[in-house]
Structures are given as structure tokens and as C-alpha cells.
Amino acid sequence: MSEIKAIIFDMDGVILDTETICDRAWELVAKEQNIKNPKEAIALCRGCNKTDSAQILKNYFGKDFDSEFFLQRSSYYSHKIADEEGIPLMPYAKEALDYLSKKYIIALASSTREAVVRKELSDAGLLDYFKTLTCGDMVVHSKPDPEIYLKACKSIGINPENCAAIEDSPNGVKSACSAGIKTIMVPDKVQPTEELEKILWKCCKSLKEVKELL
């Protein structure tokens, strides 16, 4: 096995509990627009950037669906909830970053746009842990395409085979694995399928287990 020199984290659902806030926002917009049971559409978009999510929504609801408006409204509600209630850290996030940053280069690969990533990590007091940030508005296609992870590896000058990725979503897992990175899944909203288990390096119940693994 190649030596691991760097750890590339996803943010949403791995470091910050933004997925719960996002789900609440999507439910609110779905109610506004009288969309029944949006959970499957939410699952399909989990881990994707805005451009890819817009296309997924059109494919799911039909070509006339105003996906841009839907995402704009959901973003409004997400920020409103975050501003009013704050964004909780995922369990053991700070402890894992403290430990791993002493042993490895730490980078980020998030489908969220850079301005939001910087603000949310800064507000959480975690921004300085990361050598580089590779975000959804820096790539053409985000997860499950490998582009974001390949770009993250290039940004730190480490080959993919010498990196480990920490992901929570199927789209994120597929992205990191397709880039040739050892991928650890820490499930949040979605448990690994048989398909994912075949390509994963490890599956951990929490970041505490990741810390013990690495």
C-alpha cells in the first residue's frame, strides 16, 4: 500500500452538519412549490455542486422545472437557518483535525462554492487546518466526477495514490475513488450500498474511528 501523505476532507456532512440544514431548506422550498416527497431528489444531488444539481433536478422533475429558482430559494433558507441557529460541527471533527494535521497535509474538496466554504470554516474556527481549498465553483463538474479530487491533489502537490479522502455521500465516494484515492466513508444521511463497499478503502462510523485508523 502506498504511503499516505495527505488527507482530503469533504466539508458538508463530514466536518459541518450542513446536510441537515440543507435538507430542511429543500423541504421548505418543496412545500412552497407543492412538490411531493423531495427526498429522492435531495439524495441524487447530495455532494454535487450547483451546476450539476440544477441539471439533476431538471432530469428528475422535467425539462420545464425551474431548477435555478429552486436552488436559489433553498440557498436562501439554508443561510437563514445557519445565521439564526449556527452550524453544528459533526462529532469529533475538531479532534480529528487536531490529530491528523500533526501527521498529514490537510486539504479540502467541497462541492460548495468557495466564498461559502471560507465563511463557514472560518466561523467554525477550522479554516487554518487546510493547506488548500478546492470548491464547487472551481471545477466544471463536481462529484461524482473525479475532477475536484484530482484538482485537490494537484493543489497540494501529492499524487492521488498518496492521499486518503474522507467522504459521507455516494457521489463523494465515487468521485474520490475514481480519482484513485483511498476513500474512507463516514456515513451521514446515506449508508453505503454493496456497490460502494466494493470500492471503499474503509467505512467508519465516525471521525473518531478515522482518527484511530490513521
N, C-alpha and C positions, 0 to 999 in steps of 0.2 A: 504494500500500500504506500502511495506517495505521501511524503511528509506534509502535514497541514501547516501552512504558514499564515493563513488569513481566514477570518470568519466574516461572511457577508450576511447581514441580518435583513430580513423583511421588517417593515415597521408595523403596519396595521394588523392587529391580531397576534403579533409576536411580542412587540415592545409596548405598544399602546393599545388600550382596549377601545379603539376607534370603530371596530366592526360592529359592536353593539349599538353605538351611536348611529352609524350609517344605516343599520337595519331599521332602527326606529324612524329615521328620516325618510327612508324609502317607503315604509308603511304609511307614514303621514301623507306623502305625495300620492301614493296609490289610492288612499281613501279620498283625497281631494278629486282625483280623476276617475273615481269609481272603477278602479282596476281590482278585480277579484284575485285573491291569493297570489301576491307578487313574489312569494318565497323562491320559486324555481328560477325566476329571472334574476333575483338577487344572487342566488348560488352560482349561476352561469357567469355573472360579472365579477364575482369575488376575486380580487387580486389583479384585475385589469385596469388599465388607465382609462381616461375619459373618452378618448377617440374609439378605442376598441369596445368599451361599454356601450357607447351610442349605437354602434353597428350591431352588437349583440341584441340590444333592445329592439331595434328595427326588425331584425331577423325573427325575434320571438313574438312581437306584438303586431308586426305587419309594416310594410314599407311606408305607410302614411302616418305611423306613430311618431309623435314629436319627441324624439328621444333627447334632443338638446334641451328642451324646456323641462323635461322630467329630471334630467341630471342637474340643471340649474336650480330647480326648486329643492331637490334633495340636498344639494350643497348648501343652500340657504338654511335649511333645517338642521343639517349636521353642525354647521358653525354656530347656529343659535343655541343648540343643546350644549355644545362644547364650551361656549362662552359663559353660559348660565350655570353649568354643573361641573365644568372641568373634564379632563380626560384621564381616567384612571390608568395607572401602569398595569401591565399584565403581571401575574405572580412571578416573583424572583427576577424581574427584568433588570433592576438596578444591581442586584447581587451578581447576576450572570455577567453583566457588562464590566463590573468592577474586577471580577476574577479573570475573564477572558482577555481583557485589554492588557493585562500584565504579561500574557503569553503569546498573543497573536496580534497581527494588524486587524483592525476592525473597520468594516465598510458597510454601507447600506445600499440596498436595491429595492426601492419602493415605487409602486405604480402611481402613487400620489404625486402631485406636482411639487416642484422644488420649494416654492415660497411657503406652502403649507407645511411641508416636511420640516423645514428650518424652524418655522414658528413653533410647531408642536413639540419638536425635540428640545428646542431652547426653553420653552415654557416648563417642560418636564425636567430641565437641568441635565439633559443627556447628550446634547449636541457635540460636546467636546470629545466624546468617546470615539467619534467616527473620523477616520482619515479622509474618506471621500463619501459623497452622496451621489448616487445615480438614481434619477427620478423619472416619473412617467412622462414628463414633458421634455425629456432629453432624448427620447427614443421614438422611432416611428411606430413600432408595435411593442406593447408591453407583454407581460405574462399572459399566456403560456409560451410565447415566443422567447427564445433564449437571448435575444438582443440585449436586454437590460443587464443580465448577468455577465455576458461577455464584455460589455462596456464597463461594468463594475470591476471586473478582473483587470482589465486594461488600465483603469484609473489608478490602481494600486501597484501595477507592475508585477502581478503574481499570476502564474498560469492557472487555469481552471482546475487542473488536477491537484494543485496545491492549496485549494480553498475548500472550505465547508460552508454550506448555506443553511440558514435556519428559516423555515417556512411553515405557514399554517394552512394554506389553501391548496387545493389540487392544481390550480393554474400556476401558482408559485412553485410548487414541487416540480411540475413538468418543465417549467422554464429553467430552473437551476439544473435539473438532471440533463436536459437537452444541451446545456452549455458544458457538460462534462464535469460538473461539480458534485462532490459528495454531499448529499442532501439529507438534512435532519428535519423531519416533520414534527412539529409540536401542535397537534390539532387544537383548533379553537371552536369554530362553528361546524366544521365538517370533519368527520372521521375518515381515515384512509380506506380506500377501496382495495380490492385484490390487485387491480392494475397498478395502483400507486405503491403498494407494498413490494411489488416486484422491482421497482426502480429506485426506491428509497435506500439510503445507506442505513439510517436508523430512524425509529419512531420513539419519541419521548413524551411522557405525559405532561411535563412542564419544563421550564427553563432550569429548574433545579437539577433535573436529570441530565440536561445538556451540559451543565457545569461539571457534573460528576463524570460524564462521558469524555469530555475534552480536558 
